[in-house]
Amino acid sequence: MSQLILQTLLLVCSAIPPDDIRVALDCDDTAIVIRGLPNATIIACKKRIAEVDASHLRVQVVASSEQDTDERPPLVGRWHVVAQTLHFKPRFPFAAGVEYRVTVDPPRLLDPAAADSQPRQFTVRMPKKDLTPVAKLTAIYPTADVLPENQLRFYIQFSHPMSRGEAYDRIRLLDAGGKPIDDVFLEIGEELWDPGQTRFTLLFDPGRIKRGLKPREDLGPTLEDGKSYTLVVDGQWRDGEGRALLDKEYRKAFKAGPPDDVPIDPKLWNLIPPAAGSRDALEVKFPEPLDYGLLQRVITVTDEQGRGVPGTIEIGEAEKRWRFTPKNEWHAAGYKLVARNILEDLAANRIGRKFEVDVLTPIPKTEKAEFTSIGFEVRPKR
């Protein structure tokens, strides 16, 4: 009885019209999908898909001739059953614009010993990527034109998510004569990106910033007071989809000023409180530019109960102004501006602690407060 059933299934399978089996890419072009296979074949594949011979089911890159295609090895990947379809997921992504041949032998998928089966072949072409540039570099921070000679970092902001692995090949620092300066950046293998992959943090080599360290003694400081420089970003830097940037290159010209070895002093900050009953911004002005990235996440506003006040942050005036606009109206009450002491200026000096402390002076044995708070009153409009 079982032999009769098997012969019947093979007869049904061999009688499948050519148009019943369809091969296409899935919706995101990451897998090949075979539809229209008989239920019995799908059931058989579920049981032993890992044992299927490549002569019965395979994907190959199409070559210039039929013979060359036949001689190419099958793509490495995983076949698996999804509902009533058969999916192939390659180990490495399909190449854009490349044509692939899919060979499927339904009778032998059902019974590997089936005789007189005729493999079916289909071709699938991966769509070509649209490489029209859409991403652009929107800002380089600090935005000031004069930076301390012990400047530590730049933030490079993009409009779209970018690719990893090529940052240090796309960035150069030029001297006043346009000559590249070597060995100035700290190259980190993983690269420093924000979670959205739109902001890259570029660090100068701290060994050439801190006095007393060998790289600085051997090579000199990265920047020198009074000299001009240009940071150049190559427009061939690819975004997350493999497209170049909109512009050929981006340049930030700046001049180096004296080194900054003074810790941040919040007593010098100028707070301009808003009026009660409004959603006007709380404005804080600093006597010097502060770190753009840290300004967005280490300063908050709390109410009298110590609860965080929700709102949005805006940074301006070359990172010398911090504005906070609340989600709801201000109440006539006391509030606090709370800053974590890890806040840094452009030379990495922190609140109450200068950057050079680890080299020039002993590290304090007692830990300082983690936060600095500044109280302010919100009063009714007069």
C-alpha positions, -999 to +999 in steps of 0.1 A: +000+000+000+028+024+009+045+018-025+013+025-043+008+058-024+044+068-032+039+061-069+008+081-068+025+110-052+053+109-077+028+108-105+011+139-090+044+157-086+056+150-121+023+163-135+027+197-119+023+223-146+055+245-151+037+276-139+027+261-106+062+264-092+074+300-087+107+313-075+113+348-064+131+370-038+115+377-005+102+412+003+136+425+016+157+407-011+176+386+015+162+351+007+150+331-023+115+317-020+101+287-038+063+285-039+039+260-055+056+228-043+031+199-035+022+194+002+039+160+002+072+175-010+070+202+016+064+176+043+094+156+031+116+187+031+106+195+067+118+160+077+151+159+060+160+193+044+195+192+059+201+159+039+189+171+005+215+166-022+228+197-040+219+181-073+182+183-062+182+218-048+208+245-052+215+281-060+244+292-083+257+325-096+249+327-134+281+329-155+286+340-191+278+305-205+256+276-195+286+254-190+304+279-168+272+282-147+270+244-143+306+243-131+301+269-104+297+256-069+263+261-051+260+290-028+266+282+009+235+289+029+205+274+047+174+259+032+143+258+055+106+254+052+083+284+060+046+275+059+041+260+024+072+276+009+109+267+007+134+294+016+171+298+009+191+322+031+227+326+019+256+327+044+267+360+028+242+386+013+233+384-023+252+408-045+233+437-060+226+433-098+238+397-099+217+369-115+213+336-097+201+302-110+179+281-088+177+244-095+149+224-079+140+187-085+105+182-069+103+144-074+137+138-058+129+161-030+100+138-023+120+106-030+158+108-036+156+075-055+130+087-079+138+078-115+134+099-147+129+132-129+137+164-147+152+192-126+135+226-130+156+257-133+147+293-126+167+326-127+165+353-101+182+387-105+190+408-075+180+444-081+207+469-085+212+493-056+203+529-061+236+545-053+223+581-057+238+599-027+213+610-001+234+614+031+253+645+039+276+657+067+255+682+086+279+696+112+313+692+128+316+700+165+331+721+181+317+747+157+340+775+170+367+788+147+394+790+174+400+758+195+425+752+223+457+735+213+449+707+237+415+701+220+405+664+225+377+655+202+355+663+172+319+651+167+310+645+130+273+646+125+255+630+094+220+631+082+217+593+077+232+562+093+267+556+081+289+525+074+315+513+098+351+504+092+363+533+070+362+563+093+400+567+097+405+564+060+381+592+052+394+619+076+426+640+074+440+669+093+460+694+072+484+721+083+483+757+070+501+747+038+476+719+031+500+691+041+485+661+059+496+657+095+502+620+104+495+601+136+472+626+152+440+606+158+434+578+182+422+550+159+398+527+177+389+494+160+352+494+169+349+532+160+329+555+183+293+559+170+261+569+186+233+542+186+218+556+155+251+555+136+248+591+126+274+608+149+310+598+149+334+607+177+369+615+165+396+616+192+430+632+190+457+609+204+458+619+242+495+609+242+502+640+221+480+662+242+491+655+278+524+670+287+550+646+300+540+616+278+564+601+253+543+605+221+542+643+228+579+644+235+588+625+204+563+639+179+552+672+195+517+684+202+490+677+177+480+714+175+501+745+182+489+778+195+486+804+167+487+779+138+459+772+113+445+738+104+418+722+083+399+690+091+389+673+058+362+646+055+362+627+022+328+626+005+334+590-006+326+579+029+297+555+024+264+555+042+248+524+056+234+515+021+268+518+004+262+553-011+287+581-011+280+614+005+263+643-014+293+665-015+328+657-027+344+667+006+338+687+037+362+710+054+364+727+088+390+754+090+401+765+124+429+781+143+446+768+175+446+790+206+463+787+239+459+755+259+431+753+283+440+737+317+413+753+338+385+731+353+349+740+346+335+763+373+296+762+373+297+794+395+305+813+363+274+800+345+247+825+338+212+811+343+182+831+328+150+816+344+117+816+325+084+829+337+058+808+355+028+798+334+049+797+302+069+772+283+097+796+277+132+781+277+155+781+306+187+795+292+222+788+305+252+806+292+288+793+297+320+814+296+336+789+272+324+762+247+316+729+263+315+694+249+286+691+224+279+654+230+280+656+268+258+688+269+230+667+254+229+641+281+246+652+314+226+683+323+190+680+335+164+701+353+146+688+385+116+702+405+114+708+442+108+671+448+139+661+428+119+648+399+132+652+364+114+678+343+107+665+308+116+687+279+139+693+250+175+706+247+189+730+222+226+739+220+239+770+203+264+799+202+293+776+194+284+753+223+284+782+248+246+782+253+223+755+267+185+760+264+159+738+280+122+740+268+098+721+291+071+698+279+046+715+302+043+750+316+066+761+344+051+764+379+060+792+403+085+773+423+121+764+429+140+742+405+175+729+401+199+727+372+218+694+378+250+687+359+270+655+362+306+663+370+318+643+339+308+673+318+338+684+299+351+715+280+369+712+246+401+702+263+385+675+285+387+695+317+358+685+339+338+702+367+364+707+394+391+687+377+415+695+349+425+670+322+462+671+331+456+660+367+465+623+361+499+632+348+509+663+367+494+658+402+485+629+424+450+615+420+428+626+449+421+598+474+386+610+482+359+610+455+343+643+447+305+647+444+291+631+412+267+660+406+267+698+408+233+715+414+224+751+408+191+763+422+169+789+404+134+803+410+106+805+384+084+835+393+052+848+378+053+873+351+053+909+363 
